[in-house]
Amino acid sequence: MAASSDYRLGSIWLVNFDPSVGTEIRKTRPAVIISGTAFNQRSKVTVLPITSAVPNEHLRPIVLPVIPSTINGLSIESFIVCVDPMTFDKRRLVRCLGQLELHQIPEIKQILARYLELEE
């Protein structure tokens, strides 16, 4: 298992999503950790999956585009699926790819707040 400092909010990991059930995200794919760094000292983390599939117009409000960079470790333009939070044991995390650009974390929080109806 990686060092605890690697499991910080905004870090991007290759995650094994299998086995999955029904319409859940499948296969090994990138994901961004959205659980707070202080909580990630435990054995589980909460992530949002990242896909390279270009979303249709209907899905645009719930995904966040990510341009590949040396910071985030992604090789192609991708999209964070902000309405599919999943909590996994850290053993599903295969390898750390990089870190999401800091300005994108508040954008994820805004989409999640709308999805979870946390906004007033």
VENMO-V564982 format. One record per pair of residues at least 24 apart in sequence whose ideal C-beta (glycine too) atoms are under 10 Angstrom apart, sorted by sequence separation. I is the first residue (numbers start at 1). J is the second residue. D is the distance in whole Angstrom. If there is no record, write none. Layout:
BEGIN
I:J:D ; I:J:D
END
This chain:
BEGIN
9:33:6 ; 10:34:8 ; 25:49:4 ; 50:74:7 ; 52:76:5 ; 54:78:10 ; 55:79:6 ; 59:83:9 ; 73:97:3 ; 74:98:7 ; 80:104:8 ; 8:33:7 ; 9:34:7 ; 24:49:9 ; 25:50:10 ; 52:77:7 ; 53:78:9 ; 54:79:7 ; 72:97:7 ; 73:98:3 ; 82:107:8 ; 7:33:6 ; 9:35:7 ; 11:37:9 ; 25:51:8 ; 52:78:5 ; 53:79:7 ; 55:81:8 ; 72:98:4 ; 73:99:8 ; 74:100:10 ; 82:108:6 ; 6:33:9 ; 8:35:10 ; 9:36:6 ; 10:37:9 ; 51:78:6 ; 52:79:8 ; 71:98:6 ; 72:99:6 ; 73:100:10 ; 80:107:9 ; 82:109:9 ; 85:112:7 ; 7:35:8 ; 8:36:9 ; 9:37:5 ; 50:78:5 ; 51:79:5 ; 53:81:9 ; 70:98:7 ; 71:99:6 ; 72:100:6 ; 80:108:6 ; 82:110:9 ; 83:111:7 ; 8:37:4 ; 9:38:9 ; 11:40:9 ; 49:78:10 ; 50:79:7 ; 51:80:8 ; 69:98:8 ; 71:100:8 ; 72:101:7 ; 82:111:4 ; 83:112:8 ; 7:37:7 ; 8:38:10 ; 9:39:9 ; 15:45:9 ; 17:47:9 ; 49:79:9 ; 50:80:5 ; 51:81:6 ; 68:98:10 ; 69:99:10 ; 71:101:6 ; 81:111:10 ; 82:112:6 ; 85:115:9 ; 9:40:8 ; 49:80:8 ; 50:81:7 ; 69:100:10 ; 71:102:10 ; 80:111:9 ; 83:114:9 ; 84:115:10 ; 85:116:9 ; 5:37:8 ; 7:39:9 ; 8:40:7 ; 13:45:8 ; 15:47:6 ; 17:49:7 ; 32:64:9 ; 48:80:5 ; 49:81:5 ; 69:101:7 ; 72:104:9 ; 82:114:9 ; 83:115:5 ; 4:37:9 ; 7:40:4 ; 47:80:10 ; 48:81:6 ; 49:82:10 ; 51:84:10 ; 82:115:7 ; 83:116:9 ; 6:40:9 ; 7:41:8 ; 11:45:9 ; 13:47:7 ; 15:49:8 ; 32:66:8 ; 48:82:6 ; 66:100:7 ; 67:101:9 ; 5:40:9 ; 7:42:9 ; 12:47:9 ; 15:50:9 ; 48:83:8 ; 49:84:5 ; 66:101:8 ; 4:40:7 ; 5:41:10 ; 9:45:9 ; 11:47:10 ; 14:50:10 ; 30:66:9 ; 48:84:6 ; 49:85:9 ; 64:100:9 ; 4:41:6 ; 7:44:10 ; 8:45:10 ; 9:46:10 ; 13:50:10 ; 47:84:9 ; 48:85:6 ; 49:86:7 ; 67:104:10 ; 4:42:10 ; 7:45:6 ; 12:50:7 ; 47:85:7 ; 48:86:8 ; 66:104:7 ; 46:85:6 ; 47:86:6 ; 65:104:9 ; 32:72:9 ; 46:86:7 ; 47:87:8 ; 64:104:6 ; 45:86:10 ; 46:87:5 ; 47:88:7 ; 64:105:10 ; 1:43:9 ; 30:72:9 ; 45:87:7 ; 46:88:8 ; 65:107:10 ; 30:73:8 ; 44:87:5 ; 45:88:7 ; 64:107:6 ; 30:74:6 ; 44:88:6 ; 45:89:9 ; 64:108:6 ; 30:75:10 ; 43:88:10 ; 44:89:6 ; 45:90:6 ; 47:92:9 ; 32:78:10 ; 34:80:9 ; 43:89:6 ; 44:90:7 ; 47:93:8 ; 64:110:9 ; 42:89:10 ; 43:90:6 ; 44:91:10 ; 45:92:9 ; 50:97:9 ; 64:111:7 ; 30:78:7 ; 32:80:6 ; 34:82:9 ; 42:90:9 ; 43:91:8 ; 44:92:9 ; 45:93:7 ; 63:111:8 ; 29:78:9 ; 31:80:8 ; 32:81:10 ; 62:111:6 ; 30:80:9 ; 31:81:9 ; 32:82:10 ; 35:85:9 ; 40:90:8 ; 50:100:9 ; 61:111:7 ; 62:112:10 ; 34:85:6 ; 34:86:10 ; 35:87:7 ; 48:100:10 ; 62:114:8 ; 31:84:9 ; 34:87:10 ; 61:114:8 ; 62:115:7 ; 12:66:8 ; 31:85:10 ; 61:115:10 ; 31:86:8 ; 33:88:10 ; 25:81:7 ; 31:88:9 ; 33:90:10 ; 12:71:9 ; 14:73:9 ; 25:84:6 ; 12:72:5 ; 13:73:9 ; 24:84:8 ; 33:93:8 ; 48:108:7 ; 11:72:9 ; 12:73:6 ; 23:84:10 ; 25:86:7 ; 31:92:9 ; 10:72:9 ; 11:73:10 ; 12:74:7 ; 24:86:8 ; 31:93:8 ; 33:96:10 ; 48:111:9 ; 28:92:9 ; 30:94:10 ; 48:112:8 ; 30:95:10 ; 32:97:10 ; 12:78:9 ; 20:86:10 ; 28:94:6 ; 31:97:10 ; 32:98:10 ; 33:99:10 ; 34:100:10 ; 17:84:10 ; 28:95:10 ; 30:97:6 ; 32:99:9 ; 33:100:9 ; 12:80:9 ; 30:98:9 ; 32:100:5 ; 17:86:8 ; 15:86:9 ; 17:88:8 ; 34:105:8 ; 16:88:9 ; 32:104:9 ; 15:88:7 ; 32:105:9 ; 18:92:9 ; 34:108:6 ; 13:88:10 ; 15:90:10 ; 16:91:9 ; 17:92:7 ; 34:109:8 ; 16:92:5 ; 32:108:7 ; 13:90:9 ; 15:92:5 ; 16:93:8 ; 14:92:10 ; 15:93:6 ; 16:94:6 ; 34:112:7 ; 13:92:9 ; 14:93:7 ; 15:94:7 ; 13:93:5 ; 14:94:4 ; 15:95:9 ; 13:94:7 ; 14:95:5 ; 11:93:9 ; 13:95:7 ; 14:96:8 ; 7:90:7 ; 13:96:5 ; 14:97:6 ; 6:90:10 ; 12:96:7 ; 13:97:6 ; 11:96:6 ; 12:97:5 ; 13:98:9 ; 4:90:10 ; 7:93:8 ; 11:97:8 ; 12:98:5 ; 6:93:9 ; 11:98:7 ; 12:99:7 ; 2:90:8 ; 8:96:10 ; 10:98:10 ; 11:99:5 ; 12:100:6 ; 1:90:6 ; 6:95:10 ; 7:96:9 ; 10:99:6 ; 11:100:7 ; 1:91:7 ; 6:96:5 ; 9:99:10 ; 10:100:4 ; 2:93:7 ; 8:99:8 ; 9:100:9 ; 10:101:8 ; 1:93:8 ; 10:102:7 ; 2:95:8 ; 3:96:10 ; 6:99:10 ; 9:102:10 ; 2:96:6 ; 10:104:8 ; 10:105:5 ; 9:105:7 ; 10:108:9 ; 9:108:10
END
